[in-house]
């Protein structure tokens, strides 16, 4: 995928100035008006991430195979960053298990997996999850046992919320993803 230039939006991690919202491109997922809840029960809008590179992965906490590997791939990415880069990049995990992955379940998962405190773990309603998954190209379907078959994608968003890079697969070399993140962090 081609790395697109970042939209010149400067904002802190938790607010988007009115003028910044108007400058988002038509390719920005930050234009979604979906409401999310993090694992601490706080409301979050994706636009809150504007101004930072974002590593976004869709997953579910009861996954028996792929999701723990995807989360570990994200940890390996973070471990390879210089301290300055760690402060810039936001990691976001969005669950597509809207019934079981409540904010409390996401918080328990954070603790169990030893995830950094600044990673966002998000819960949303089924419609918002489906809309985000469609925009990211993530396919998923729940089976009779409550498990999900799903795409294994790690998506890098530029500061304006546009898809800059996607890596498909599990437990692969993360260096290309790291390069894409560095390119959008400039």
C-alpha positions, 0 to 999 in steps of 0.5 A: 500500500502506498504511504500517503502524506499526513494531514497537517493536524496538530492536536493533543491525544484527547481533543480535536480542534474544530478547524482540525476536524474540517481539514480531515481528508475524505479518506480519514477514518476519523470522520466516523462519528462512532462512539467507543468506550475504552477499558476504563469506561471512558468515551472515546472518538477515533478523532481523539487520536488525530495528530499522531501515527496510530497502529490499529488492530481489530481483535477479540479477547477470547481468541484461541489462536490469532489475536494473542499473536497479533497483540504480540506483534504489536508489542514487538513493534513497540519494543523496537521503537526509540523512546521518542517514537514510543511517545508519538505512536498510539496503539489501539485494539478494537474488539469485534466481540461486542457482546463479551468484550465489555470495558471490564473484559477489555481491562482484564485482558490488558492486565492478563496480557501486560499491555502498556497503560497508554494503549487504547482497548476499545468496545463499540456497538455492532454497527460501529464495529462493522463500519470500522472493519469495512473501512479497514478491510477486516473481515470477520464472522462469529461461529457457533462456539462464539469464536471469530474467524477474521482477517489478521491485519495491523493497520498504520494510520497517519496523523490524519487518520488515513490508512498509510500501511497494512500488514497481513499475517501472523508472527511475521517480520515487523520491520516493514511496518516499523518503517511505515510508522516512521514515515508517517511520524515525520 
